[in-house]
Amino acid sequence: ASSREPDVNSLRSSTPLHLFFHIEFIKQQMARDNVQFVRFESIDLHGVSRSKNVPSRFFHEKAIHGVAMPRSYLELTLNPKDNEFDYINATNFNCDIILNPDLSTFRILPWTEQTARVICDSFTVLGNPLMTSPRHIAKKQLSQLQDNGFSLRSAFTYEFCIYGITEVVNSKTISFPAATILNNHDQTFIQELIEGMYYAGANIESFSSSSGPGQMEITFHPAFGIDAADSAFTFRTGIKEVAKKYNYVASFFSESGFYNSGALSHSLWDLNGQKNLFSAGYGVEELSDIGKNWLSGLLAHTAAISCLMAPTTSCRKPYSKYSKESKETVNAKWAYNDNSCAFNIKCHGGKGTRIENKLSSATANPYLVLAATIAAGLDGVKRGLRYDDMLQEENHIADLKHSSVPLKLEDALVALEKDTCIKEALGETFIRYFIAMKHYELETEEMDSERNKCLGYFI
C-alpha cells in the first residue's frame, strides 16, 4: 500500500508515533534473526547499488536521521574541470547527501549472513530531495499519475548473462559464458536465487534460459507503483551476489552478438487499482481509447526517451538490426503480440491488456525507464494523441519524425535536450546532468576498450 502513496518521499512525512512503532518492529525482527548489519542502499545514475553498512546497534539512530554519503558516489565524476558546468561546482559535487531509508523496503538478505538491507531516498543536508535521484524522479512521475486519477501496474523482464569466473589470457581479461542453465542444471543455484529474491522483495514469476550462450531471462510479477523498479533494483544487485557464491559472474552488460533486454510491461489502472484502463474488453485484441493515447505518447517521445532506455553505445546496436540499410534512425513500431516490435501489446496470459516497452536495455536504470515511460505515456493521455493523426502531421524539417529512434547515442541526447515535455517531467537539473555525463563518457570512450570498461562496472 505504501508504494501507492507517491507523496511519501521521506521519513519526515510519517508521524513520530508511527515511525517509532515501525522502527521498534524492525528492531524486534533483527533481534529474532540475529541481524548484525543493515545495508542502507541507494542507486546511482547507471542503476548500480551504492550503499553503506551500519552495525545493527546504530539502526535506530540512522533510521531517524539517515546516513551521510558523498554526493559523488551517486552522481559519479563528470569531468575534473568543474567550471565547465555552471550548475555543477566542486563545492556542490563534493558535499554530503543524506540517505533516508524507506522502512517499507526493509528486508533480511537470505544469501548474506546476518545482513539486512533497506532502500533509501537521497536528500541534501537541508532536507530537499536530490534532483538527480532516479528513485525520486520515478516517484514524482507516479505522483503525477495519481494527480490525474491513475495508477500504474508494471513489471520488468530482464535478460542477463551468466559467466564462469573471468580468466587472464595473454594479459587480457576474458569472461567465458557459462553453459546454458536449464531447469535440471545447478538446481541449488536456481532455488536459492528464486527463493532468496522473494524474501528480499523481488517476486520472480518465471525464470528460463534464453537464446544466447549463458543468457537467462527472468520476469517479475506485476506490482503497482514504485515496487516494480524496487524489485528490479533488488534483483540487479542480488543476482550478482548469489552468482558469486556459486563461482558464476552475472552481468547485464550487452555484449556484441546478442542483446540483453530490459522490457517494461505495464498497464494503466484507475486510482484504486480495480480497473485496467488499457482493456477494451475481455478477450478483445484492441487497446481502449486511453490506451491508444498512452501508446501515442510513447511513440511521440521515442527519440528522447531512447537514450534513457538504452544509455550506452553498445546497447543501442540492436536497434540497427531493424534497418536493412545504413540510416541515421529507425522507426519504433508497435503491434499486437509481436515480440519484434518496440511496443508490443499483449492481451493474453490472464493479466489483462498491457504494453511491453521493449526499447529498454538491461543496462538501463529501472527507475529512469519507469519514469520516462510514465512521462511519455501521460503526455499522450493529456493531449489526447492518436497515432493515426500523428502519421498525417507534417513535421518541421529540423525535428525527428514521430517514433524515430536515433541509432547514435549523440543524436538521442540531442532529441532529449529538445523534448521540452520530457525535460519538464524529469526535471531540467537531471536532464542537463545526464546529458553532460553521457557526453563525457562518449569523449573518453576511445581511451579504453568499451568492453573492458563497461564490464568492469556493470558486472
C-alpha positions in Angstrom: 0.0 0.0 0.0 2.8 2.4 0.7 4.0 2.1 -2.9 0.8 3.8 -4.0 1.5 6.9 -1.9 4.0 8.8 -4.1 3.9 11.8 -1.7 5.6 9.6 0.9 9.1 10.7 -0.1 10.9 10.5 3.3 10.6 9.5 6.9 9.7 13.1 7.7 6.2 12.6 6.2 5.5 9.9 8.8 4.1 10.7 12.2 6.6 10.3 15.0 4.5 7.6 16.7 4.1 5.6 13.5 7.8 5.9 12.8 8.6 4.8 16.4 6.5 1.7 16.1 7.8 0.8 12.7 11.4 1.1 13.9 10.7 -1.0 17.0 9.0 -3.7 14.9 12.1 -3.9 12.7 14.4 -4.0 15.7 12.5 -7.0 17.1 12.8 -8.7 13.7 16.5 -8.0 13.7 17.0 -9.4 17.2 15.0 -12.5 16.3 17.0 -13.2 13.2 20.3 -12.1 14.7 20.9 -9.4 12.1 24.3 -7.7 12.8 24.4 -5.3 9.8 22.0 -3.2 7.8 22.8 -2.0 4.3 21.5 1.4 3.6 21.2 1.2 -0.2 20.7 3.8 -3.0 21.0 3.7 -6.7 23.3 5.7 -8.9 22.6 7.0 -12.4 23.8 3.8 -14.0 21.5 1.7 -12.0 24.2 0.3 -9.7 23.8 -0.1 -6.0 25.7 2.3 -3.7 25.4 1.6 0.0 26.8 1.9 3.5 26.7 -0.9 6.0 25.7 0.1 9.5 26.0 -2.1 12.6 22.6 -3.0 14.0 23.2 -1.2 17.2 23.1 2.1 15.2 20.0 1.3 13.2 17.5 3.2 15.4 19.6 6.4 15.1 20.2 6.1 11.4 16.6 5.2 10.6 15.6 8.6 12.1 18.5 10.8 10.9 19.7 9.0 7.8 23.2 8.1 6.7 25.6 10.5 5.1 27.3 9.6 1.8 29.5 11.7 -0.6 27.3 13.1 -3.4 29.9 12.0 -5.9 29.1 8.3 -5.1 25.7 8.7 -6.7 26.2 11.3 -9.4 29.7 10.0 -10.4 32.5 12.1 -11.7 31.8 14.1 -14.9 34.9 16.0 -15.6 37.8 17.3 -13.4 37.1 20.7 -15.0 34.2 21.5 -12.8 33.9 25.1 -14.0 32.7 23.8 -17.4 29.3 23.2 -15.9 27.9 26.3 -14.3 25.3 24.2 -12.4 27.9 21.7 -11.0 30.7 23.1 -9.0 33.3 21.5 -6.9 31.8 22.5 -3.6 28.4 21.2 -4.6 29.7 17.9 -6.1 32.0 17.0 -3.2 29.4 17.7 -0.4 27.5 15.0 1.5 24.0 13.9 0.9 21.7 12.0 3.3 20.3 8.6 2.6 16.9 8.4 4.3 15.5 4.8 4.5 12.1 3.8 3.1 11.3 1.4 6.0 8.7 -0.4 4.0 11.6 -1.8 1.9 13.4 -3.3 4.9 14.3 -7.0 4.1 16.7 -9.5 5.6 19.0 -10.8 2.8 18.9 -14.6 2.7 22.1 -15.0 0.7 24.3 -12.9 3.0 24.8 -13.9 6.6 23.3 -11.7 9.4 22.7 -8.8 7.0 19.6 -6.8 6.1 19.0 -4.1 3.6 16.7 -1.0 3.2 16.3 1.1 0.1 16.9 4.8 0.6 15.9 8.1 -0.9 18.5 10.7 -1.3 18.3 14.2 0.2 20.5 17.2 0.6 21.6 18.1 4.2 18.9 20.8 4.2 16.2 18.1 3.6 15.5 18.7 -0.1 15.2 15.7 -2.5 18.3 15.2 -4.6 17.1 16.3 -8.1 19.3 13.7 -9.8 18.0 10.8 -7.7 16.4 8.2 -10.1 14.0 7.0 -7.4 12.9 10.5 -6.6 12.2 11.1 -10.3 10.2 7.9 -10.6 8.1 8.7 -7.5 7.5 12.2 -8.8 6.0 10.7 -12.1 3.9 8.3 -10.1 2.6 11.3 -8.1 1.7 12.9 -11.4 -0.3 9.8 -12.4 -2.1 9.9 -9.1 -2.9 13.6 -9.5 -4.6 12.7 -12.8 -6.6 9.8 -11.3 -4.4 6.9 -12.5 -2.1 4.2 -11.1 0.4 2.0 -12.9 0.8 -1.7 -12.7 4.1 -2.9 -14.2 6.8 -5.5 -14.2 10.3 -5.8 -15.7 11.6 -8.7 -17.8 15.4 -8.9 -17.7 17.8 -10.8 -19.8 21.3 -11.2 -18.4 24.4 -13.4 -18.9 25.9 -15.9 -16.6 29.7 -16.3 -17.0 32.3 -18.5 -15.4 34.9 -16.8 -13.4 37.0 -14.5 -15.6 40.4 -15.6 -16.7 43.5 -13.7 -17.7 44.7 -14.9 -21.2 47.8 -13.2 -22.7 47.4 -10.3 -20.3 43.7 -9.8 -21.4 40.8 -10.4 -19.0 38.3 -12.7 -20.7 34.9 -13.8 -19.5 33.6 -17.1 -20.9 29.8 -17.6 -21.0 28.6 -20.5 -18.7 26.7 -23.4 -20.3 23.1 -22.5 -20.7 21.4 -23.2 -17.3 18.4 -25.4 -17.7 15.9 -26.3 -15.1 17.6 -29.5 -14.2 21.1 -28.0 -14.1 22.6 -26.4 -11.0 19.2 -26.6 -9.3 20.7 -25.4 -6.0 21.8 -22.1 -7.5 18.3 -21.5 -9.1 16.5 -22.4 -6.0 18.5 -20.1 -3.8 18.1 -17.3 -6.4 14.3 -17.6 -6.8 13.5 -18.1 -3.1 16.1 -15.6 -1.9 14.8 -12.9 -4.2 11.2 -13.4 -3.0 12.2 -12.8 0.7 14.4 -9.9 -0.4 11.3 -8.2 -2.0 11.8 -9.2 -5.7 8.9 -11.5 -6.7 10.1 -13.5 -9.7 7.3 -15.0 -11.7 9.3 -17.1 -14.2 12.9 -17.9 -15.0 14.3 -19.6 -18.1 17.3 -19.9 -20.4 17.3 -17.5 -23.4 18.8 -17.6 -26.9 22.5 -16.9 -26.3 25.2 -18.9 -24.5 24.8 -18.4 -20.8 21.9 -16.0 -21.4 19.0 -16.1 -19.0 15.6 -14.4 -18.7 13.5 -13.6 -15.7 10.1 -12.0 -15.4 8.8 -10.3 -12.2 5.2 -10.5 -11.0 3.4 -7.2 -11.8 3.1 -4.7 -9.0 1.7 -1.2 -8.5 3.7 2.0 -8.0 7.4 2.1 -7.3 7.5 -1.6 -6.3 8.3 -2.7 -9.9 11.5 -0.6 -10.0 12.4 -1.5 -6.5 12.2 -5.2 -7.4 14.4 -4.7 -10.5 16.9 -2.8 -8.4 17.0 -5.6 -5.8 17.5 -8.2 -8.4 20.3 -6.3 -10.2 22.4 -6.4 -7.0 21.2 -9.7 -5.6 21.8 -11.8 -8.7 25.5 -10.8 -8.7 25.9 -11.7 -5.1 24.1 -15.1 -5.4 26.0 -16.0 -8.6 29.3 -15.3 -6.9 28.6 -17.9 -4.2 28.4 -20.5 -7.0 31.5 -19.3 -8.8 29.5 -17.6 -11.5 29.5 -14.0 -12.7 26.2 -12.3 -13.7 26.3 -9.3 -16.0 23.6 -7.1 -17.5 26.1 -5.6 -20.0 25.1 -6.0 -23.6 27.9 -8.0 -25.3 28.2 -7.8 -29.1 26.5 -10.7 -30.7 23.3 -10.8 -28.6 21.2 -8.4 -26.7 20.3 -8.2 -23.0 16.9 -6.5 -23.0 15.1 -5.0 -20.0 11.4 -4.7 -21.2 8.9 -2.9 -19.0 5.4 -4.5 -19.3 2.9 -2.0 -17.9 -0.8 -1.1 -17.8 -2.7 2.0 -16.7 -5.3 1.5 -13.9 -7.8 3.6 -12.0 -6.6 5.2 -8.8 -7.9 2.3 -6.7 -6.3 -0.4 -8.8 -9.6 -2.0 -9.7 -9.9 -1.5 -13.4 -7.4 -1.9 -16.2 -7.9 1.2 -18.4 -6.0 -0.3 -21.4 -8.5 -3.1 -21.8 -11.2 -2.6 -24.4 -13.0 -5.8 -23.2 -12.3 -9.3 -22.1 -10.6 -11.3 -24.9 -10.6 -8.3 -27.3 -7.3 -7.7 -29.1 -7.5 -4.0 -29.0 -6.4 -1.1 -26.9 -9.0 1.2 -25.3 -9.1 4.9 -26.4 -7.0 5.9 -23.4 -4.6 3.1 -24.2 -4.2 4.4 -27.7 -3.5 7.9 -26.3 -0.8 6.4 -24.0 0.8 4.4 -26.8 0.8 7.5 -29.0 2.6 9.4 -26.2 5.3 6.7 -26.2 5.7 6.9 -30.0 5.8 10.7 -29.9 8.7 10.8 -27.4 10.5 7.7 -28.6 13.6 9.6 -29.8 14.1 11.5 -26.5 13.4 8.6 -24.1 15.5 6.1 -26.1 18.8 7.4 -24.5 17.3 6.7 -21.0 16.2 3.2 -22.2 19.5 2.4 -24.0 22.1 4.6 -22.4 25.3 3.2 -23.9 26.6 2.9 -27.4 26.8 -0.9 -27.2 23.2 -1.4 -26.0 21.9 0.7 -28.9 23.4 -1.6 -31.5 20.4 -3.9 -31.7 18.3 -1.0 -32.9 20.1 -1.2 -36.2 19.0 -4.8 -36.9 15.6 -3.4 -37.8 17.3 -1.3 -40.6 18.1 -3.1 -43.8 20.3 -0.2 -45.0 22.6 2.4 -43.4 20.4 5.0 -41.7 20.6 7.6 -39.0 17.3 6.5 -37.4 14.9 3.5 -37.4 11.2 3.6 -36.8 9.8 2.3 -33.5 6.9 0.0 -34.4 4.0 -1.4 -32.4 1.8 -4.4 -32.9 -0.3 -6.9 -31.1 1.5 -10.0 -29.9 4.7 -9.3 -31.8 7.9 -9.5 -29.8 10.0 -7.9 -32.6 8.2 -4.5 -32.1 9.4 -1.7 -29.8 6.0 -1.6 -28.2 4.3 -5.0 -28.1 0.7 -5.0 -27.0 -0.4 -8.2 -25.2 -3.9 -9.2 -24.5 -3.3 -12.7 -23.3 -2.0 -14.6 -20.3 -4.7 -13.7 -17.8 -3.1 -10.4 -16.8 -5.3 -8.1 -18.9 -4.2 -5.8 -21.7 -0.7 -4.3 -21.3 2.1 -2.7 -23.3 5.6 -4.0 -23.4 8.2 -1.3 -23.8 11.0 -3.2 -25.5 13.2 -0.2 -26.2 15.0 -0.7 -23.0 18.3 -2.4 -22.4 19.1 -4.4 -19.2 21.9 -1.9 -18.5 19.3 0.9 -18.1 18.4 2.3 -14.7 14.9 0.8 -13.9 13.7 3.9 -12.1 14.5 6.1 -15.1 12.9 3.6 -17.5 9.7 3.7 -15.3 9.8 7.5 -15.1 10.4 8.1 -18.8 7.6 5.6 -19.8 5.1 7.4 -17.5 6.1 10.9 -18.7 5.7 10.0 -22.3 2.5 8.0 -21.9 0.8 10.5 -19.6 1.6 13.3 -22.1 -0.2 11.3 -24.8 -3.3 10.9 -22.5 -3.3 14.6 -21.5 -3.1 15.8 -25.1 -5.4 13.1 -26.5 -2.8 12.0 -29.0 -3.7 9.4 -31.6 -1.0 7.6 -33.7 -3.3 7.7 -36.8 -3.3 11.5 -36.6 0.4 11.7 -35.8 1.3 9.9 -39.1 -0.6 12.6 -41.0 1.1 15.5 -39.3 3.8 17.5 -41.2 6.9 17.7 -39.1 9.4 20.5 -39.0 12.5 19.9 -41.1 14.8 20.1 -38.2 12.8 17.7 -36.0 12.9 13.9 -35.9 9.7 12.2 -37.1 7.4 10.7 -34.6 8.5 7.2 -33.4 12.0 7.7 -34.8 14.9 6.1 -32.8 18.3 7.6 -33.4 20.9 4.9 -33.8 23.6 7.1 -32.4 23.6 8.0 -28.7 24.7 11.5 -29.5 21.6 12.1 -31.7 19.4 10.7 -29.0 20.9 13.1 -26.5 20.1 16.0 -28.8 16.5 14.7 -29.1 16.2 14.6 -25.3 17.6 18.1 -25.0 14.9 19.4 -27.4 12.0 17.5 -25.9 10.5 20.1 -23.5 7.8 17.7 -22.3 10.3 15.1 -21.0 12.7 17.7 -19.8 10.0 19.3 -17.7 8.7 16.0 -16.4 12.0 14.6 -15.3 13.5 17.9 -14.3 15.8 20.2 -16.1 18.6 19.7 -13.5 18.6 15.9 -14.0 18.4 16.2 -17.8 21.3 18.6 -18.0 23.4 16.4 -15.7 22.5 13.2 -17.6 23.4 14.7 -21.0 26.7 16.1 -19.6 27.6 12.7 -18.1 26.9 10.9 -21.3 28.9 13.3 -23.4 31.8 12.8 -21.1 31.5 9.1 -21.5 31.5 9.4 -25.2 34.5 11.6 -25.2 36.5 9.2 -23.1 35.3 6.1 -24.8 38.3 5.7 -27.0 40.7 5.9 -24.0 39.8 2.4 -23.0 38.2 -0.5 -24.8 34.4 -0.3 -24.3 34.1 -3.9 -23.4 36.5 -3.9 -20.5 35.5 -0.5 -19.2 31.8 -1.4 -19.1 32.2 -4.9 -17.9 34.3 -3.7 -15.1 31.5 -1.5 -13.9 28.3 -3.3 -14.9 29.4 -6.8 -13.9 
